[in-house]
């Protein structure tokens, strides 16, 4: 029997086990760090990345358990993806890299779609994204429009502390010419989780789909 593959072959990967952010409801936090354990894992090797390039047309550099910017060869991986005309998406929450580093990354693959995780107004994002400098990352996002050929995106998870700032954040995104959308989380540690929104429309109900609102998406 012959099998035909679709022209679009996509993979969603965490390149590394590293992350500088300590989000309280992230599995790497409550499953490992809160218990005094080291987060397991390793950096994706060059040889394995080459295999991915040979078989995929789309790569989503995810941040489910890590941040791709912490892979020591991330810029090199972006360059290789660009040469092979790979469609790329980058999820970034960490703010430890310098603006100079980011500019190199943007130039390495100018058609990459970057999503910057800033949960709340830049000055408040660290309330959940512990160790993040939200204002620094916002400035990186602002600068990215000068180098990327694809409009970057501001990703905003709705929490109790930022639920009333969404409209202002959306206007702020418009002012620097970046896309904006909110995510509705289901990662709550019980009904008394201090991060859980109080406004009902931002609390995930049973049966609610991932496109609950025009610009709101489910995050699990």
C-alpha positions, 0 to 999 in steps of 0.5 A: 500500500502506498501512503501519501504525505500532506505537503504541510508537515508540522512539528511542535517542539520544546528545543530545550529544558531551560527556562528563566521564568518561574510561572506558578501554575506551570507543570515544570514549577509544581512538578519539579521546582516546588519539590526541590527537584531539577527539571529534567531534559536536554538541549536538542542536538544539531543532528536531530534538528537537521532531521527535523529540517529534512522532514518538516515544512513548519516548526513551532518553537514552543514554550510549554516547558521551556523557552527556545531562546535559551537553546545555545544554538537557537539563532543558528537553528533559525538561520538554517530554517530560513535557508530551507524555507521552513515556516517558523513560529517562536514563543518567547516569555523569557527576558534575559537576552539582550536587545542585540541578541534579539536583533540577530535572531530577528535577522536570522529568520525575518519571516518567523512569527514571534509571539511574546508572552506578556501577561498584563501591562508590561509593568505587571507581567512579572506577577505571574511570569516571575523573573520576567522583565515585562517592560524589557520584553515589551521594548524587544517586541516593539523593536521587532517590527523593524526587522521582522517581515511578519507582524509579531503578536502579544500573547496575554493570558487573563489573570485576576490582576490583569483582567481589567487592563485588556482594553488598554493593552490592546490599544497599546499593541495597536500603538506599536503595530503588533497583533494582540490576543488573550488566552483563557487558562485552565491551569488553576490550583483549585477554586481559591487560586489567587491568579484565577480571574473573578470575571466569569467570562474569563473563567473556563466553563465546561463545554467552552471551546477554544474560540470562546471569544473573537480574540480569546483562546483556550490555554491548557 
